[in-house]
Amino acid sequence: MDFFPPQSFSDLLIFFAVMIGIVAPLLSVIGVLISRWLWTVVPAPKMQAMADRMARIRDAVVPEVANNLLVMSDRLERQSRWPFNGRKRP
């Protein structure tokens, strides 16, 4: 394989463009097809139980992640003002 690993920055950009432009949408379509197939194969009560379990996990994780993002944002804001001893910019 002459292309991988990338030999230059332009090769790296092409690699990322291919990954984002082709592979990511392809994986999304595959995920949708698998989920639709599961809804037709697996009995509805079992799928509903799985969906409820995933929703409970989401509801437990999202507030913690949001809080961590807000804390990180505050820390980064304080660091960006560090040389000026916390003075607000005009």
C-alpha positions, 0 to 999 in steps of 0.5 A: 500500500503506497498511500498509507501511512500518509506521506504528506499533509495533503494525503492526510487531508484526503484521508480525512475527507474520505473518512468523513465523506464516505465512511461516516454516512455509510456507517449511519446507513448501516446502523439505520438498516440494522435497527429497522431489521431488529425491529422486524425480527425481535418481538416488540416488547423486547425491543421496547424494553431495550429502548427504555433501558437505553433511555435510562442510560442516556438520562443518567449520563447526559446531565453529568456530561453537560455539567462537565462541559460547563465546568471545562468551559469555565476553566478554559475561560479563566485560563484565557484571561490568565495574564490579565489577572481575571480582568474582563475584556472591554 
